[in-house]
């Protein structure tokens, strides 16, 4: 199951370098244990609605008759352990979770938010992902620039759930990484796996070199393995994380031809000149690309022994004018498998995708241009 930057989702049996997207609607999807494919799209209005499709045929509309409803970013979760499709939304009044949506065969209306015990709705928070299995619930949110994960117990039934916190929320920094939680899975093996992605600049996600004062760029991530405790959860391991920054520089003598107002690239050259003292990259080295993440975004397949993950980010090379290189910006969109026994990226499994972008990464400076005998770098030049 692949979801691109527009939110369009397609089911695929296998992944190669040139997959195509046939979907023309923003939606999320999941395949159940029987091979039935479910997709869900959302629509706002006087009542917030989830439209549920089974094998591409309309099955039901689930409406939440309240104003001010917003969907959790990753608003569906399929519980493989209990064969249950969950959908999730929230408002200033609380959370709205619907269980066994894959078994709803007629239009249904809900209006009652979950009763909360120890859990608060933060008015300016962005709720990014959730996972639910039985009474276990994990909710991820970003508030004032910091991403948190909260474990809770969810009890009851649709339209009358009660959510009780278990322990305090932990930030991604508390868990030994940084960035935003993008996806969560409660696995058959008893562990909870969490994807964390940090991309772009410190406070500008998926945008690079937005101005000359930029001194640090990020394109990194990790998968965390958690286990539950009596007062919340703990991290037992992480993998794929780029811990330290490396510094790159604009090098060589800037030729007058490129610095001319007639060059067409003078503004970009001026920006690139500001990095002669260095630009810090929390980005995997080219030699590390098959063992580290650029920015894991979503679990695309869940298996007993491995997890397939959509990974998306970018790498950067600054100019080296003496070697006639004008740098380069290299986007990465790929699917990688994590071996759960070794808890490491399977280096032989990485598939680079040439026709799908999982996120709309952008750079605000022309780099890697070709002119007057100067050419863009290749990533291997790193």
N, C-alpha and C positions, 0 to 999 in steps of 0.2 A: 504494500500500500504506500504510494508516494503522494505527497502533498507539496505543491509548488508555492512560490511566494504570493500568489493570488488567493491561496486557499483552495485551489482546485485539487481534487483527489481522484486518483485512479488506482484500481487494483491490478497488480501485475503478478504473474506466476514466477517470473525470474527477472533479474536486472542485468542489462548490458549497458554499453556506453552511450547508446542513442535511443533511450525510451521516448515514447511520445505520449502526450496527454490528450485523451479524447474528451475529458470532462469539460463542460462549458459553464459550470456553476460552482460557486464557492461552497464547499461542504467538507466535512470530515467523515472518515469511514473506519470500519472495523469488520473483520471476518470472524464469525463465531466458530466454535469447536466442531460444528457440523458442516462447515464450508459455506454457510450462508453469508452473503455480503450485505452489510448494512451501511448506509450512508445517511448523514444527517446534515441539513442546512438550517440556518436560523433566519428569522425575520422579526424586526421590531415593529412597533405600532402601539395601538391602545392596549393590546395584549401581546406579549412576547411569545413567539411560536417556534417550536422545533418541528421540522418536517422530516419524517423518518421514511426511508426507502429500503425495501428488501429486494435484493437482486434487481435493482434499478426500477422496481415497481413501487408506486406509492403505497405505503402501508398504514400510516396514521399521522395525525397532526397532534402534537402535544402543546397546549397553550398554557401560559402562566398569566392569569388575568390580574396583573398589577402593572402600574406605571413605573418607569425608571429602571427597567430590568436590563442587565447586560450579561452576555454570555461570558463564562470563563474562557480565556483565550483558546485553550485546548479543551473544548467543552464536552467531549465525549470520552468515556473510558469503558473498555470492555473487560469485564472480570472473567478471565478464562477459567478460574477455579470454580465459580458458581454459575457460569453461563448467563451472565447478566450484563446488559448494556446500560450504562448510566449516562445521563446528561446533566449538566450543571450550569447554573446561572446565579446571579446575585443582584442585590439592590441595597439601598441604604437600610432596608428593613431586615435583611438577612440573606441566607443562602436558600436556593431552591434546587434540590437534587431529586431526580426521578430515576427509580430503579426498575430493572427489567423492561426497559423501553423496547427491547427486541421482541417482547411478548405482548405488546399493546397492538391490537388489530383494529381499533376504531379511534376516532377523534376523542381526545380526552382533555379536560380542563382542570388545572390546579391553581390554587390561589394562596395557599398558606405557606409562609416561609418556615424553615426549620427552626425549632426552638433551640436556642444557643445557651450553653452552660460553660462559662469561662472563655468563650470565643467572641471576639469583637469584629465588626465590619469597619475597616478603615476607609473613610470617605474618599480619599484620594489614591487609594491603593489600586494596583493592577493585578487581578487574580489570573495567574498564568497557566496553571495546570492542577489536576487533581487525580487521585486514584482511590478506588473503593473496592473492598472485597469483604463480603460478610458484614461485620460491624467495624472493620478497619477503614479509616479514612485519612488520607494525607492531602493537604491543601497547600499550594505554593502561591506566594504573592510577592509583589515588589512594592515597597512603601518608602518614599523619600530616598529613592535611589538604591535601596538595599533589598535583596531578595531573601525571603524567609520560607521555611518549611514548618508546618504545624501538623502534628499527629493528633488524631481525635478518634472517638468512638461514635458511630452513627447507628441509631436504633430506631425502630418503628417501621413505618411504611410510607408510601407516597402520600404527600400532602399532610403528613403528621410526624416527620422525622424529628428526633432530638439529637443534637451534636454536642458531645462533651469533650473538652480538651484533655489530652494526656501529656502532661509536661508542658514546658514552655517552647515557643517557636525558636528555631535555630536559623541564624543567617548563613549564607553561603560561606562567609568568612569564618564563622564558628566551625564550619565543616571542613575547613582547610583549603577552600578554593575561593573564587570570586565570580561575579556575573549573575546572570538570571537563570532561574530554574525553568527549563523548557518542557520537560516531560517526566512522568513518573510511571513506574509499573510495580505492582505487587506480584511477585513471581511465584511459580509453583514450589521453588526450592526454599521458600520461607523468608527470603531476603526481599528488601525493597530497593529498586534501582532508580537512580535519579540522574537526569542529564542537566548539566550546567554549561552555559555558553556565555562567553564575554567577547564581544565583537565591536570594532569601530574605535571610537574614542571614549573617554571615561564616561561622559554623559550624553553621547550621541551614538546610538546603536546603529551598526552596519553602515556608517559613513566614515570616510577616511580623508585625512588632510583637508579638513574644512577651513583651516586658516594657518597663517604663518606661525602662530604661537603654539601650535600643536607640538608636543614633544614626546608623546607616548601613544602607540597604537596597539590594539588588542585583536587577536583572532585565535582564540584558544578555548578549550573546554575540557570537560571530564565526565566520566560516569562514576557515580558514587554507589557503593554497596552499603546498605544500612540494615541494622537489625533492631528489633523492638526491645525496649526495656520497661521496667515498671513505671518509670517517670518520663517516657518519651521514646527516644531512639538514639543510637550511636552509629558513627561511621566505622565500618570494619576495614574498608579499603577504597582506594580510588585509582583510576588508571586513565592514561591519555592526556594528562595535564602538563602544560608547559609552565614550570615553576618560576623560571628566571627570565629576565629580559636580555636580549642581545642588542647591541647598538650598531646602527648602520650610518653611513656618512655620504654626503655628496662630495665627490672627489674630482680632481683634475682641474685644468684651466678652462674656464667658461669662454668659449669662442665668441667674438664680437657678433658674428652672424646670427647666433641664437639669442643674443641679448639685444638685438635691434628691434625697434618698434615695428619693423616690417617683417619680422620673422613669423608672426602669428602665434608665437608661443611665449612671448616675453613675460606675461603675467605668471605663467606656470614656472618658467625658469627662475623668476624672482622668488617664488615660494620655495622652490627646491634649493635655492642658494641658502635659505635660512637653516638648512639642516647640515651645514658644513661642520657644525659643532656636535652633530649627532641626533639621531632619532631612535628612540627606544621601542623595540618591538617585542611584545609578548606573543610571539607567533612561532610555531614549530619551524625549525630549520628544514630546508629542502630534504636533507638526509633523514629527517625524523618524520616525514609526512605519513608514513605507513604505520607508525607506532603512537602518534599523537593526534588529537582532534584539532580541527580548525574552528569548530563551533557546532557541537551536536544539537540538533533541533527537535528530533522526534524519533520514537521507536517505530520502525516500519514493519518489523516482524518479530514475534516473540516465540521462542522455541525452548524446549527443556534444557538444552545445553548451550544455547547461544542467543544473542540478541542482535538484530540488524538495526542499524541506526543511520538516519539521514544526517550528514555532516556537511556544514557549509561555512565558508569563510574566505579569507584572502591573505596573500603574501605580497610583499613590496620589496623592490630593489631600487635604490636611488642611483642617479647618474654617475658614471665614471667617464668624464669627457675626454681624458687622455687616451682611453681605450675605445673612444667613439661610441659609447653606450649611453643611452638616455634614460635608463632605468626601465621599470615595468611594474604593472599591477596585475596580479594573477588571482582570479577567482577560482574557488574550489567548490564543487558540488559533487558529492559522492555518497556511496553507501558503504559502510564498513560493518564488519561483524565482530562482536566481542565474545570470545570464548569464556564461558562462565566457570569452567573448571580451572583454567589458568588465570582468569580475570585479567585478560589482556586483549588488545586488538589483534585479530588474526591478520598478520601482515600480507597473507596471500589472498585475502578476501576483498581487498579494497577495489571498488569499481568506480572510476571517474565518469561522471555523466556529462555529456556534451550538449544535451538538448533541454535540460531542466535546470532551473535555478530555484533552490529552496528558499532563498531570501533575495531581496533586491539590494544587494550591496552596491555602494556607489563611492566614487572618488571625485573630489571637487577640484582636482588639479590634473591637467594633462601630463601624462608621464608615459615613457616608452614610445615616444613619437619618432618618426623617421624623417630626416631632412638633412640636406647638405652633407651627405656622407656619414651622418650619425643614425644609428639604428637602436631600436629597443632591445633591452636585454632579454635573454631567456631565463626561466627560473633556475635552470641548472647553473647559470653564471654565479649564483649565490655562493 
